[in-house]
Amino acid sequence: MKDDRWILPEGIEELLPEDARRLELLRRQLLDLMHNWGYDIVMPPFVEYIESLLTSMGTELDLQTFKLLDQKTGRTMGIRADMTTQVARIDAHRLRRNEPTRLCYMGTVLRARSDEFASSRSLIQIGAELYGHAGVESDAEMLCLMLEVLAFAGIQSYVDIGHVGIFQGLATQAALDKEQKDFLFNALQRKAVPEIDAYLHQLSLQQDHRDMLAALAWLNGGTEVFELARQKLSAATAEVKQAISEMEQVAQLVSARHPQIPLHYDFAEVRGIKYHTGVVFAAYHPDLGQALAQGGRYDDIGKTFGRARPATGFSADLRTLMRLGSSEPSTKNAIFAPAGSDPALLKKIADLRASGQRVVQQLPGQTGGAKELQCDQVLELIEGEWVLR
């Protein structure tokens, strides 16, 4: 029988010592960075009852969630595939603050299948959420924090900014039903212009409604696209025009703080429409085919937990940031100590470790010495004292 017990499931990875050390150092540094921005860390559980885990997140997350039976209660539980709902539950049900609340998190999520966000099914998700403020300023803060996280990881990126309210508003104005909205949603994601045009001509729509929906696929580019959008969508409702204004205001606030970051504006950027309600954004890297970090506004997600609050946030996969980033942990000296139980030797080892030094003590009969254990210093007994060489 073929011995394949060592093979891991597809999309499940493990990290060997060097990468694990790099990832752990980056994890600590990024959590400290978000702490410095005023974000408090929370640690949601790895499993929850399915009713809480999938609240307001639609069928897509349901399909990504591994489910299991709680042997104690008989209720269905889920292994989290995303931490957004969990953090929203903590804000709405446990903290119940009135002031703006900034929370951050980091932990493993498990997905039933790979998606466009990551090829892995076991991500180490890092993210931040801001609850209790509905203005463009909190959207801009979240996007700027995401850019700071990427920059700290040593990643150069460009950003796509959109607003789901534009498509939603035009679809409502044209009185599209759910099936029609879903078709256009999927076609806009692919920028399938001929498909979009052909489909719109099959529908009984007013010409200006048809023209505005068709224009979304073409409205993307730099800051000049805002003026073009106001021309192409001049017959849109006040809600659509407000969404365009919010999108432009966020872009201005972010550009003022990060003028070196290329910003791209896409009026067909509706990937988050399943639960997002406003500005959405995603960061891209030239060597990665999908977004390496993404986020946006998702107001009222805590309603099911008894407290609807404005909310905006972002998330990324820590492994992806480590893999694409240029930052390297500083090399720490290691000290090789000989085997033995001499009290003076053990005290010297303890003192060195307490001062932050890495000390590897030899085991009796082991193979390999200082060189093989990546130690560049050795503890030696010289004239009755343990000293470094």
N, C-alpha and C positions, 0 to 999 in steps of 0.2 A: 504494500500500500504506500502510495506517495505521501511523504511526510511534509505537509504544508501548514502545520500548526503555527508556524511563525509568521504567516502572511496576515497582514492587517486588512480589515474591510476597505473597500474602495472609498476614497475620500477621507480616510481616518489616518492621521499622521502622529508620529512621535518625534521628539527632539533629542538629539545626542548632546553630550555635555557642553560643547562650545556654543551651539545655537541656543541651548536652554539657558546658559548663563547670559547670553546677549539679550534674549527675550525677557528674562526676569529683570535685568537691569533697566531695560526700556520700560517695562511695566511700572517699576517703582518711580522712574523719572517722570513718566506721563501722568501718573496719579498725583505726584507732587506739583506738576505744572497746573493741573486742573484745580488742585487745592489752592494754589496761589491766585487763581481767578475767582475764588469764593465758592467752589463746588465741593459739597460734602459727599463722601463715598458711602454707598449703600451696597449690601450684599444680599440680593434676593435668592431664594432657594432654587436648587437645580430642577426640582420637580414641584408641580402644583396640580390641584384639581383642574380639569380641563376647562370648566366653565369660567374660571378666573383667568387662565392662561391665554385663552383665545378671544377674550372679550373685545369686540369692536375691531378686530384685525382682519376679518374677511376669510374667504375660503383658501386663499393662497397660503397663509400661515398654517391653517388647519392641515393642508396636505404635507407641509414640511415637518409636522410635529409627530414624534414617536409617542405612542400611547401605550399605557400599561394599566393593569388592574391593581388597585390598592387591596392587599389581602386582608387588611383590618376592617375596612368599611365596605368593600365591594364597589366603590366609586372609581370612575375612570380618571387617571392622572396622565399628565403629559410631561415629557422632558422638554424643557424650554428650547425653542428654536430662535428666539429673539427675546431680549430683555426689556423692550420698551413698555409693554403692558404691565410687567411686574413693577417697574419703577413708578409708573402712573398709579398703580394700586397703592404703593407705599405713600406717595404724595397725598392721594385723595382719602385713603382710609386710615393710615397710621399716623402721619404727621399732622394733617389737617391745619396747615398754617394759612394765614390770610395774606401775608407778605409774599413777594416773589421768592420762590424756592429753587435753589440750584443744587442738582444732584448729579453725581457721576458714578460709574460702575465699571467693573471689569470681571469677566468670567467666561467659562466655557459654555457654548451653546451647541446643540446637536441637531442636525437637520436630516430629514429623510432622504433628501437628494440635493445635489449641487445646483446652484442657481447662477444668475448672471452677476451676482455680487461677489461670489468666490467659488473656486473649484473645490475647495474643501467642504466637507460636511460637518467637521468639528472645528468651529471657529473659536478663537479667544476674543470675544467681543469687548471692545472698549467704547464707551460713549458718555454723553452728557445730556442732561435734560434741564430745561428752565420752565418752571410752572408759575402761572399767576400774572403774566404780563402779555398783553395782546398787541403791542406796538411793533413797528418795524425795527426798533432799536434792539429788542431781544432776538429777533431773527438775525440781525447783523452781528450781535455778540456771539451767537452760536456758530455762525459761519466763520467768524474771525478766530474763535477758539479752535475750530476744526483745522484751520490753516496753521495755527500755532503748533498744534499737535503734529501735523505733517512736517512742518519745518524742523521741529525738534528731532523728529525721527530721521532727518536728513533727506527728505523727499521733495523734489521739485514737481509741482503739479499745476494744472489749470482747472478752472471751475466752470461748470454749467449752472446757470440759475434760471429757474422757471417759476410758474405759479399755476397750481391746479385750478384756481378759481376762474382762469380765463377760459379753459375748455369747458369746465362745468357750467359757467354762465352762458356760453354760446350754445351749449347743448340744451340747456333749459329754455333759452330764448327760442330755439328752433323746435321745441317740444319733442325732442327725441325720446324714444322709449329705451328701456335698459338694454335690449338686444342691439339697437342701433348705436347706443353710446359705447358698448363693449367692442363692437366691430371697429368703430373709429378710433377708440383708445388703442387697440392693438395695432392698427394700421399706422397711426401717428408715431408709435414707438419705433416702427421700422422705416419711417419716412417714405412709405410706399405711395408716392404721389399719384401714379396712374390708377392704383387700386382705390385710393381715396376719392379721386375725381369721378371714377365710374360708379362707385357706390352712392355718392351724393346725388348724382344725376338720376338714380333709380328712385330716390325719395321725393315725396311731394312736399317740397320746401319752397319758401319764398326765396327769390334770387339772392337777396342780400344775406340771408341766413346761410345759404349754400356757399356763397363767395367767402364769407368770413370763416367758416369752418375749413374750407379748402386752403385759405391763406395761412393757417397755422403752420402747415408743413414747411412754408417758405420763410417764416418769420424767425430767423436766427442769425446771429452775428454779433457785432460789437455794439457800442452805444447808439450807433445810428439806427438800429433796428427799432428803437422806441418811437421815433418820429414816424417811421414807416408803419408801425403797428397802429398808431393813432389814425393814420390815414385809411388803412385797410379795414380797421374795425370801428370806424366812425359811427356806424349804425348800431353798435353794441349797447347793452344796458349799462346803467351807472355802476353796477356791481363789477362788470368786466373792466370798465375804465378805472375803477378803484384798484382792482387787482394789478393792472398795468402800472399804476402809480406806485403801489407798494413794492412791486418788483424793482422799479427804477430807484426808489428811495433806499432799499437795502443795498443795491449795487453801489450807490454813491457813498453810503456809509462805509462799506467794505473797502472800496477803492481808496478812500481817504486814509485808511489805516494800513492797507497793504497795496500801495500803488504798483509794486513790482509783480503782483500776481495777475496773470492773464484771466480776464473774466469773459465768459461767452454767455449770451442770452438766447434762450430757446423757448419760444412760445408754444411749442408742441411737447415740452418736457412735462409729461403727465404720468410718469412711472409710479408716483406715489399716490395716485388718485384713490386707491382702495381705502385709505384712511387719512391721508394728508388733506389739509383744508386750505392751505395758503402757499406761501413761498416754499419752494423745494430747491435743493442744491446738491451737487455731486462733484467730487474731485477726481480727476483722471490723471494717469501717468502714461507717458508714451509707450512704455513697455508692457502695459497691462490692458487687456481688451475690455475690461469692465471697470466700474467705479471702484476706487480703493477706499473711499469714505463717502457717506451720503447722509442727508438729513432734510429737515424742513419742519413746517408748522403742522400740528395735528391737534387742534383745539377740541376740548370736550371729551377726550378719550377716557377721562376718569368718571364720566357720568354714570356708568354702570356700577361704579364703586361708591356712589352716593354723593359725588362732588365733581361737577364739571368745572374745569379750569383751563384757561388758555395754556398752550404748551408748544414748545419747539425743542428740537434736539438733533443729535447726529450720532452715528456709530461707524466703527471701522473694525477690521480684523487685525489684531496685534501681530500675528504671524506675517501677514502681508506687509505691514509697515516695517517689520524687521527685515524681511527679505528684500524689499525694494529700497530701504533706507541706506544712507551712506555713513551713518553714525556707527562708530565702533566703541565698545567698552574699553576703558583704559586697562592695560595689562597690569595685573597685580603681582608683585613679587611673591614667590612661595619659598618657604623654608623647609628643608628636610632635616628632621630630628632623628637621632638613632633610637633603636629600641632600648627599653630599660625602664626601671621603676625608681631610679635614683631620685630622692625628694628634690634635690636642687635642679635636676633636669626637668622634672614635672612642673616645678614652680616657674622655671624659665619659659617653658612651653605655654603655660597658662597666662603668664604676663604678656607674652608676645600676642597671643590670641586676643586677650582683653584690649590690647592697643590697636586691634584691627588687622593684625598680620595673619596671613594664611600659613599654617604650620601642618605639615604632614609627618606623622611619626611612623617610623619603620616598624613593621611587624616581624616578630622572630621567624627566621627561615624564609622570608619572602624573596621572590626574584625581583630584580630591578631596583635601582637606587634613585638618587636625586634627579639624574638626567631623565630617566624613564618616567618619573612622576612630575615632570615639568617644574622642578624646583631649581632656582638659580642661587640659592644660598644654603649653607649647611651649618647646623649647630655642632660645635666640637668642644671637647673638654681640653682646655689649655691652661696649664698651671693651676689646676683645681677650680677653674671657672668655666661655665658654659658660655661660649662666645660665638658670634656669627662670622662665617667666612664665605 
